[in-house]
Amino acid sequence: MDRFVTERLTAERLRKADLADLVALHLDPEVSRHLGGVRSAETTKEYLDVNMAHWDRYGFGLWALRTSDGSFAGRAGLRHILVDDIDEIEIAYAFTRDLWGRGLAGEIATAMTRIGLAQLALTSVVGIVHVGNGASRRVLEKSNYLLERSTNRHGEDVVIYRIRR
């Protein structure tokens, strides 16, 4: 589970060597606009540490994504989060801006949903999207997630999508 391949991407378990790529991704204001804002290098290092520990604890988590030529494409994964005080498994993804609009989010969402529901035998997976992020909402809808409800997370209005096994 440390590694998987889709039609156009290779996903490998996050590791310390991914820090510089993650810092660059999280410093891009357009990429970070719907991820809670730009993150400093130190905040991204803490994020990486937390997500590597998630792998150690649960056996799954975030993967670094690379294109066929080995270039960093972004990060994606499945992880435990609290949503309104309920432990959920969230699908998460973020791509470098130069790769937007190519259908990669849908490709990786399909793969991660299959991993979560079939391989990990999760009962459901949620996607949490800022209300104004139409592109990410369409990705989840095309991946057969159903709009469940609206809520507020960390002072932001979000919608929660869910897919069940």
TITORDO-412081 format. One record per residue: x, y, z of N, C-alpha, C in turn; residue in one letter. Coordinates in nm, 4 decimals, padded with zeros to 6 digits. Last residue first. Layout:
N
REC; n.u; n.v; n.w; ca.u; ca.v; ca.w; c.u; c.v; c.w; r
REC; X; Y; Z; X; Y; Z; X; Y; Z; A
...
//
This chain:
165
REC; n.u; n.v; n.w; ca.u; ca.v; ca.w; c.u; c.v; c.w; r
REC; -01.9461; 00.2123; 00.0982; -01.9160; 00.0835; 00.0372; -02.0430; 00.0135; -00.0048; R
REC; -02.0194; 00.5554; 00.0169; -02.0273; 00.4375; 00.1043; -01.9956; 00.3115; 00.0249; R
REC; -01.9095; 00.8871; 00.0215; -01.9341; 00.7673; -00.0577; -01.9296; 00.6497; 00.0386; I
REC; -01.9938; 01.2300; 00.0700; -01.9648; 01.0967; 00.1243; -01.9911; 00.9917; 00.0172; R
REC; -01.9087; 01.5716; 00.1355; -01.9548; 01.4682; 00.0437; -01.9176; 01.3334; 00.1041; Y
REC; -01.9754; 01.8696; 00.2871; -01.9231; 01.7351; 00.3090; -01.9910; 01.6408; 00.2111; I
REC; -01.8643; 02.2037; 00.2504; -01.9646; 02.1009; 00.2270; -01.8966; 01.9660; 00.2432; V
REC; -01.7911; 02.4920; 00.4557; -01.7537; 02.3770; 00.3737; -01.8767; 02.2894; 00.3510; V
REC; -01.6793; 02.8008; 00.5619; -01.7974; 02.7255; 00.5199; -01.7548; 02.6160; 00.4229; D
REC; -01.4403; 02.8320; 00.8242; -01.4698; 02.8320; 00.6806; -01.5965; 02.7513; 00.6533; E
REC; -01.3583; 02.7999; 01.0861; -01.4063; 02.9310; 01.0448; -01.4409; 02.9423; 00.8972; G
REC; -01.2996; 02.5278; 01.1021; -01.1917; 02.6254; 01.1189; -01.2310; 02.7627; 01.0644; H
REC; -01.5863; 02.4568; 00.9260; -01.4614; 02.3994; 00.9794; -01.3561; 02.5076; 00.9834; R
REC; -01.9271; 02.4192; 00.9185; -01.8203; 02.5178; 00.9287; -01.7009; 02.4500; 00.9938; N
REC; -02.1284; 02.2527; 00.6697; -02.0857; 02.2779; 00.8069; -01.9796; 02.3874; 00.8025; T
REC; -02.3754; 02.0723; 00.4832; -02.2858; 02.1863; 00.4983; -02.2467; 02.1978; 00.6441; S
REC; -02.3988; 01.7336; 00.3548; -02.4408; 01.8477; 00.4360; -02.3376; 01.9590; 00.4277; R
REC; -02.3653; 01.5520; 00.1347; -02.4314; 01.5116; 00.2589; -02.4844; 01.6311; 00.3369; E
REC; -02.3452; 01.4660; -00.1963; -02.3461; 01.5792; -00.1046; -02.4277; 01.5406; 00.0178; L
REC; -02.1737; 01.1677; -00.2747; -02.3003; 01.2389; -00.2632; -02.2883; 01.3520; -00.1624; L
REC; -01.9421; 01.0542; -00.5174; -01.9670; 01.1000; -00.3805; -02.0975; 01.1787; -00.3827; Y
REC; -01.8739; 00.9820; -00.7789; -01.9912; 00.9198; -00.7143; -02.0067; 00.9496; -00.5656; N
REC; -01.6913; 01.1309; -00.9067; -01.6405; 01.0088; -00.8433; -01.7481; 00.9388; -00.7604; S
REC; -01.8279; 01.3564; -00.9726; -01.7972; 01.2631; -01.0815; -01.7445; 01.1301; -01.0288; K
REC; -01.8231; 01.4726; -00.7147; -01.9509; 01.4323; -00.7748; -01.9287; 01.3324; -00.8886; E
REC; -01.5483; 01.5272; -00.6862; -01.6153; 01.4319; -00.5967; -01.7473; 01.3831; -00.6553; L
REC; -01.5124; 01.7129; -00.8963; -01.4319; 01.5907; -00.8891; -01.5028; 01.4864; -00.8036; V
REC; -01.6899; 01.9172; -00.8224; -01.7178; 01.8379; -00.9428; -01.6380; 01.7081; -00.9437; R
REC; -01.5525; 02.0145; -00.5971; -01.6871; 01.9589; -00.5807; -01.7222; 01.8713; -00.7004; R
REC; -01.3270; 02.1147; -00.7175; -01.3141; 01.9992; -00.6293; -01.4501; 01.9345; -00.6035; S
REC; -01.4424; 02.3278; -00.8634; -01.3653; 02.2229; -00.9314; -01.3557; 02.0981; -00.8447; A
REC; -01.5635; 02.4971; -00.6717; -01.6449; 02.4225; -00.7667; -01.5700; 02.3091; -00.8342; G
REC; -01.5273; 02.6069; -00.3898; -01.4326; 02.5303; -00.4716; -01.5098; 02.4376; -00.5663; N
REC; -01.6943; 02.7376; -00.2093; -01.6653; 02.8011; -00.3373; -01.5717; 02.7246; -00.4296; G
REC; -01.6957; 02.5717; 00.0187; -01.8182; 02.5920; -00.0584; -01.7877; 02.6461; -00.1983; V
REC; -01.4290; 02.3435; 00.0481; -01.4773; 02.4793; 00.0683; -01.5936; 02.5044; -00.0281; H
REC; -01.4970; 02.0062; 00.1263; -01.4623; 02.1034; 00.0231; -01.5142; 02.2413; 00.0633; V
REC; -01.4208; 01.6845; 00.2066; -01.4577; 01.8130; 00.2658; -01.4055; 01.9220; 00.1732; I
REC; -01.5375; 01.3640; 00.1635; -01.4605; 01.4707; 00.1025; -01.5111; 01.6015; 00.1596; G
REC; -01.5232; 01.0473; 00.3304; -01.5800; 01.1807; 00.3104; -01.4817; 01.2692; 00.2351; V
REC; -01.6115; 00.7074; 00.3021; -01.5057; 00.8082; 00.2913; -01.5755; 00.9419; 00.2680; V
REC; -01.7107; 00.4053; 00.4729; -01.7359; 00.5261; 00.3942; -01.6121; 00.6147; 00.3957; S
REC; -01.6067; 00.1681; 00.5651; -01.7507; 00.1733; 00.5378; -01.7873; 00.2965; 00.4560; T
REC; -01.3108; 00.0233; 00.4262; -01.3752; 00.1299; 00.5023; -01.5233; 00.1308; 00.4688; L
REC; -01.1366; -00.1692; 00.3173; -01.2701; -00.2087; 00.3642; -01.3330; -00.1042; 00.4569; A
REC; -00.9037; -00.1276; 00.1888; -00.9041; -00.1012; 00.3332; -01.0369; -00.1374; 00.3983; L
REC; -00.9872; -00.2091; -00.0724; -00.8683; -00.2658; -00.0083; -00.8675; -00.2466; 00.1430; Q
REC; -01.2450; -00.0717; -00.1078; -01.2213; -00.2133; -00.1407; -01.1030; -00.2709; -00.0619; A
REC; -01.2388; 00.1917; -00.0029; -01.3578; 00.1083; 00.0126; -01.3302; -00.0395; -00.0101; L
REC; -00.9705; 00.2875; -00.0488; -01.0399; 00.3023; 00.0793; -01.1534; 00.2038; 00.0975; G
REC; -00.9191; 00.2205; -00.3177; -00.8313; 00.1724; -00.2111; -00.9054; 00.1759; -00.0773; I
REC; -01.1271; 00.3650; -00.4422; -01.1197; 00.2189; -00.4567; -01.0323; 00.1589; -00.3463; R
REC; -01.0474; 00.6220; -00.3697; -01.1776; 00.5717; -00.3255; -01.1795; 00.4197; -00.3338; T
REC; -00.8038; 00.6420; -00.5033; -00.8062; 00.6434; -00.3565; -00.9385; 00.5931; -00.3013; M
REC; -00.8910; 00.6319; -00.7743; -00.7977; 00.5318; -00.7204; -00.8039; 00.5265; -00.5683; A
REC; -01.0575; 00.8586; -00.7885; -01.1101; 00.7259; -00.8197; -01.0215; 00.6172; -00.7586; T
REC; -00.8714; 01.0585; -00.7297; -00.9872; 01.0378; -00.6415; -01.0479; 00.9000; -00.6642; A
REC; -00.6996; 01.0441; -00.9477; -00.6477; 01.0044; -00.8169; -00.7630; 00.9817; -00.7182; I
REC; -00.8751; 01.1284; -01.1521; -00.8006; 01.0021; -01.1631; -00.7543; 00.9535; -01.0259; E
REC; -00.9552; 01.3782; -01.0627; -01.0527; 01.2715; -01.0781; -00.9872; 01.1351; -01.0843; G
REC; -00.7079; 01.5079; -01.0773; -00.7775; 01.4969; -00.9480; -00.8820; 01.3864; -00.9543; A
REC; -00.6459; 01.5034; -01.3498; -00.5665; 01.4234; -01.2565; -00.6352; 01.4073; -01.1205; L
REC; -00.7640; 01.6605; -01.5436; -00.8350; 01.5412; -01.4994; -00.7594; 01.4546; -01.4007; G
REC; -00.6428; 01.8981; -01.5988; -00.6054; 01.7826; -01.6821; -00.6737; 01.6529; -01.6400; R
REC; -00.6676; 02.1179; -01.4328; -00.7491; 02.1106; -01.5528; -00.7193; 01.9935; -01.6444; G
REC; -00.3317; 02.1639; -01.3149; -00.4760; 02.1808; -01.3007; -00.5449; 02.1658; -01.4364; W
REC; -00.0603; 02.1636; -01.3305; -00.1291; 02.0400; -01.3682; -00.2817; 02.0497; -01.3552; L
REC; 00.0383; 02.3992; -01.2306; 00.0605; 02.3727; -01.3731; -00.0104; 02.2463; -01.4218; D
REC; -00.0119; 02.3827; -00.9538; -00.0999; 02.4620; -01.0385; -00.0832; 02.4309; -01.1874; R
REC; -00.0016; 02.0621; -00.8082; 00.0688; 02.1824; -00.8498; -00.0169; 02.2524; -00.9545; T
REC; -00.2846; 01.9501; -00.6130; -00.1919; 01.9388; -00.7261; -00.1211; 02.0708; -00.7514; F
REC; -00.4211; 01.7621; -00.3551; -00.3785; 01.8959; -00.3993; -00.2720; 01.8761; -00.5053; A
REC; -00.6615; 01.5833; -00.1638; -00.5715; 01.5929; -00.2782; -00.5412; 01.7392; -00.3073; Y
REC; -00.8218; 01.3418; 00.0433; -00.7599; 01.4738; 00.0286; -00.6678; 01.4724; -00.0917; A
REC; -01.0830; 01.1891; 00.2107; -01.0036; 01.1877; 00.0891; -00.9509; 01.3298; 00.0720; I
REC; -01.1057; 01.0941; 00.5521; -01.1170; 01.1970; 00.4497; -01.0305; 01.1624; 00.3301; E
REC; -01.2883; 00.9237; 00.7787; -01.1749; 00.9084; 00.6885; -01.1994; 01.0029; 00.5720; I
REC; -01.3749; 01.0523; 01.1060; -01.4063; 01.0188; 00.9675; -01.2764; 00.9889; 00.8940; E
REC; -01.5042; 01.0865; 01.4193; -01.3868; 01.0382; 01.3466; -01.4310; 00.9915; 01.2081; D
REC; -01.6743; 01.3780; 01.5114; -01.6880; 01.2395; 01.4660; -01.5628; 01.2029; 01.3868; I
REC; -01.6753; 01.6508; 01.5665; -01.6471; 01.5564; 01.6758; -01.6683; 01.4096; 01.6401; D
REC; -01.6954; 01.7613; 01.3090; -01.8023; 01.7817; 01.4070; -01.7965; 01.6752; 01.5166; D
REC; -01.4602; 01.5445; 01.2245; -01.5574; 01.6325; 01.1603; -01.6758; 01.6431; 01.2546; V
REC; -01.1264; 01.4612; 01.2486; -01.2489; 01.4836; 01.3240; -01.3357; 01.5829; 01.2487; L
REC; -00.9710; 01.2191; 01.0331; -00.9890; 01.3565; 01.0804; -01.1158; 01.3607; 01.1649; I
REC; -00.7509; 00.9940; 00.8788; -00.8467; 01.0176; 00.9870; -00.8508; 01.1664; 01.0187; H
REC; -00.7090; 00.9889; 00.5217; -00.6612; 01.0088; 00.6587; -00.7765; 01.0292; 00.7546; R
REC; -00.5730; 00.9375; 00.2070; -00.6844; 00.9048; 00.2951; -00.6334; 00.9189; 00.4375; L
REC; -00.4388; 01.1579; -00.0481; -00.4445; 01.0464; 00.0443; -00.5760; 01.0297; 00.1148; G
REC; -00.1821; 01.3451; -00.2178; -00.3197; 01.2977; -00.2039; -00.3220; 01.1843; -00.1033; A
REC; 00.0031; 01.6025; -00.3785; -00.0125; 01.5033; -00.2727; -00.1592; 01.4682; -00.2616; R
REC; 00.1964; 01.6669; -00.6754; 00.1111; 01.7066; -00.5649; 00.1091; 01.5998; -00.4579; G
REC; 00.3919; 01.6155; -00.8614; 00.2619; 01.6587; -00.9108; 00.1711; 01.7104; -00.7996; A
REC; 00.7305; 01.6154; -00.9399; 00.6327; 01.6241; -00.8318; 00.5033; 01.6829; -00.8870; F
REC; 00.8404; 01.4103; -01.2106; 00.8177; 01.5430; -01.1527; 00.7108; 01.5372; -01.0439; S
REC; 00.8676; 01.1702; -01.3429; 00.9219; 01.1810; -01.2081; 00.9024; 01.3155; -01.1412; G
REC; 00.7354; 01.1382; -01.5779; 00.8767; 01.1787; -01.5880; 00.9418; 01.2003; -01.4514; D
REC; 00.4778; 01.0797; -01.4942; 00.5575; 00.9720; -01.5550; 00.7043; 01.0086; -01.5701; S
REC; 00.4498; 01.2575; -01.1780; 00.4118; 01.2301; -01.3161; 00.5047; 01.1226; -01.3724; T
REC; 00.3661; 01.1796; -00.8405; 00.4645; 01.2145; -00.9432; 00.4107; 01.1779; -01.0802; R
REC; 00.2636; 01.2504; -00.5111; 00.2268; 01.2144; -00.6476; 00.3330; 01.2640; -00.7446; L
REC; 00.2836; 01.1094; -00.1929; 00.3378; 01.2096; -00.2844; 00.3075; 01.1605; -00.4251; A
REC; 00.0031; 01.0222; 00.0108; 00.1065; 00.9848; -00.0853; 00.1558; 01.1097; -00.1571; W
REC; -00.1169; 00.9822; 00.3439; -00.0959; 01.0634; 00.2246; 00.0197; 01.0091; 00.1417; L
REC; -00.2363; 00.6675; 00.4536; -00.2233; 00.8107; 00.4763; -00.2095; 00.8861; 00.3464; G
REC; -00.2030; 00.3606; 00.6432; -00.2384; 00.4364; 00.5227; -00.2280; 00.5839; 00.5562; F
REC; -00.1448; 00.2562; 00.8883; -00.1075; 00.1779; 00.7704; -00.1540; 00.2383; 00.6389; G
REC; -00.1827; 00.3903; 01.1295; -00.2982; 00.3299; 01.0634; -00.2650; 00.2445; 00.9405; Y
REC; 00.0700; 00.4727; 01.2355; -00.0387; 00.4318; 01.3247; -00.1463; 00.3500; 01.2536; R
REC; 00.2296; 00.5396; 01.0186; 00.2801; 00.4450; 01.1188; 00.1672; 00.3903; 01.2057; D
REC; 00.0648; 00.7293; 00.8907; 00.1018; 00.6037; 00.8235; 00.1439; 00.4986; 00.9258; W
REC; 00.0744; 00.9288; 01.0874; -00.0544; 00.8671; 01.0532; -00.0300; 00.7332; 00.9840; H
REC; 00.3384; 01.0082; 01.0711; 00.2947; 00.9357; 01.1917; 00.1600; 00.8669; 01.1672; A
REC; 00.3219; 01.1481; 00.8321; 00.4063; 01.0286; 00.8369; 00.3687; 00.9441; 00.9596; M
REC; 00.1570; 01.3568; 00.9162; 00.1071; 01.2627; 00.8170; 00.1947; 01.1383; 00.8047; N
REC; 00.3188; 01.4892; 01.1017; 00.1887; 01.4365; 01.1442; 00.1403; 01.3300; 01.0461; V
REC; 00.5337; 01.5634; 00.9298; 00.5561; 01.4764; 01.0464; 00.4264; 01.4111; 01.0926; D
REC; 00.3984; 01.7353; 00.7508; 00.4624; 01.6135; 00.7023; 00.4840; 01.5151; 00.8176; L
REC; 00.3247; 01.9389; 00.9308; 00.2222; 01.8666; 00.8539; 00.2778; 01.7333; 00.8037; Y
REC; 00.5780; 02.0306; 01.0030; 00.4908; 01.9716; 01.1053; 00.3802; 01.8878; 01.0395; E
REC; 00.6536; 02.1309; 00.7533; 00.7322; 02.0237; 00.8145; 00.6500; 01.9536; 00.9228; K
REC; 00.4616; 02.3301; 00.7223; 00.4592; 02.2159; 00.6309; 00.5422; 02.1012; 00.6855; T
REC; 00.5464; 02.5040; 00.9209; 00.4142; 02.4441; 00.9314; 00.4034; 02.3220; 00.8404; T
REC; 00.7963; 02.5729; 00.8089; 00.7888; 02.5053; 00.9394; 00.6538; 02.4365; 00.9585; E
REC; 00.7201; 02.7019; 00.5733; 00.8032; 02.5817; 00.5662; 00.7955; 02.5038; 00.6975; A
REC; 00.3705; 02.8010; 00.6019; 00.5146; 02.8250; 00.6076; 00.5896; 02.6925; 00.5958; S
REC; 00.0969; 02.7903; 00.3826; 00.1642; 02.7342; 00.5010; 00.3136; 02.7626; 00.4915; R
REC; -00.1891; 02.9718; 00.2831; -00.0478; 02.9415; 00.2621; 00.0125; 02.8919; 00.3931; V
REC; -00.5151; 02.8231; 00.3520; -00.4183; 02.9309; 00.3370; -00.2756; 02.8804; 00.3209; G
REC; -00.6910; 02.6157; 00.3465; -00.6722; 02.6843; 00.4733; -00.5664; 02.7925; 00.4701; G
REC; -00.7136; 02.5333; 00.0918; -00.6540; 02.4394; 00.1873; -00.6273; 02.5047; 00.3219; L
REC; -00.7811; 02.7029; -00.1067; -00.8884; 02.6194; -00.0533; -00.8368; 02.5157; 00.0462; H
REC; -00.5300; 02.8280; -00.1504; -00.6509; 02.9092; -00.1298; -00.7642; 02.8288; -00.0661; R
REC; -00.3089; 02.6887; -00.2244; -00.3456; 02.6880; -00.0823; -00.4742; 02.7628; -00.0508; S
REC; -00.2852; 02.7426; -00.4956; -00.3041; 02.6045; -00.4510; -00.3616; 02.6036; -00.3104; V
REC; -00.2427; 03.0206; -00.4791; -00.3576; 02.9672; -00.5529; -00.3882; 02.8239; -00.5116; E
REC; -00.0036; 03.0486; -00.3310; -00.1297; 03.1008; -00.2779; -00.2529; 03.0486; -00.3516; P
REC; 00.2306; 02.8121; -00.2567; 00.1589; 02.8689; -00.3717; 00.0222; 02.9175; -00.3237; D
REC; 00.3280; 02.6817; -00.0396; 00.3564; 02.8253; -00.0477; 00.2852; 02.8922; -00.1655; L
REC; 00.2662; 02.4161; -00.0812; 00.1906; 02.4880; 00.0211; 00.2181; 02.6381; 00.0227; H
REC; 00.4572; 02.3506; -00.2808; 00.3137; 02.3368; -00.3059; 00.2335; 02.4240; -00.2098; L
REC; 00.6989; 02.3939; -00.1426; 00.6682; 02.4712; -00.2634; 00.5183; 02.4670; -00.2942; A
REC; 00.6666; 02.1983; 00.0591; 00.6800; 02.3403; 00.0949; 00.6438; 02.4263; -00.0256; V
REC; 00.6657; 01.9641; -00.0941; 00.5455; 02.0034; -00.0202; 00.5500; 02.1505; 00.0194; L
REC; 00.9301; 01.9656; -00.1878; 00.8190; 01.9710; -00.2826; 00.6904; 02.0145; -00.2147; D
REC; 01.0688; 01.9455; 00.0569; 01.0888; 02.0632; -00.0297; 00.9747; 02.0771; -00.1307; A
REC; 00.9727; 01.6880; 00.1602; 00.9487; 01.8158; 00.2274; 00.9622; 01.9354; 00.1336; L
REC; 01.0244; 01.4367; 00.0709; 00.9206; 01.5119; -00.0003; 00.9007; 01.6528; 00.0550; D
REC; 01.1973; 01.3096; 00.2414; 01.2540; 01.3629; 00.1173; 01.1531; 01.4448; 00.0369; A
REC; 01.0310; 01.2004; 00.4374; 01.1021; 01.3260; 00.4651; 01.1575; 01.3909; 00.3382; K
REC; 00.7378; 01.0828; 00.2593; 00.8600; 01.0628; 00.3374; 00.9314; 01.1974; 00.3516; R
REC; 00.4294; 00.9300; 00.1678; 00.5063; 01.0504; 00.2026; 00.6275; 01.0147; 00.2872; L
REC; 00.4173; 00.6618; -00.0621; 00.4006; 00.7060; 00.0755; 00.4883; 00.8284; 00.1031; R
REC; 00.3495; 00.7502; -00.3970; 00.4370; 00.6838; -00.2999; 00.4153; 00.7461; -00.1634; E
REC; 00.2036; 00.7138; -00.7084; 00.1819; 00.7603; -00.5716; 00.2708; 00.6796; -00.4790; A
REC; 00.2205; 00.8240; -01.0338; 00.2738; 00.7284; -00.9381; 00.2574; 00.7913; -00.8008; T
REC; -00.0125; 00.8766; -01.3040; 00.0549; 00.9173; -01.1812; 00.1114; 00.7969; -01.1063; L
REC; -00.1688; 00.7937; -01.5170; -00.0691; 00.8998; -01.5402; 00.0123; 00.9396; -01.4182; R
REC; -00.3143; 00.5663; -01.4293; -00.2790; 00.5810; -01.5702; -00.1651; 00.6814; -01.5913; E
REC; -00.1518; 00.4969; -01.1161; -00.2714; 00.5175; -01.1976; -00.2247; 00.5317; -01.3423; T
REC; -00.0004; 00.2966; -00.8698; 00.0138; 00.3664; -00.9971; -00.1238; 00.3796; -01.0612; V
REC; 00.1280; 00.3035; -00.5330; 00.0349; 00.2573; -00.6358; 00.0512; 00.3457; -00.7586; F
REC; 00.2751; 00.2208; -00.2211; 00.2907; 00.2727; -00.3565; 00.1779; 00.2184; -00.4436; R
REC; 00.2161; 00.1095; 00.0186; 00.3056; 00.2259; 00.0201; 00.3133; 00.2942; -00.1155; D
REC; 00.0825; -00.1203; 00.0000; 00.0000; 00.0000; 00.0000; 00.0868; 00.1265; 00.0000; M
//
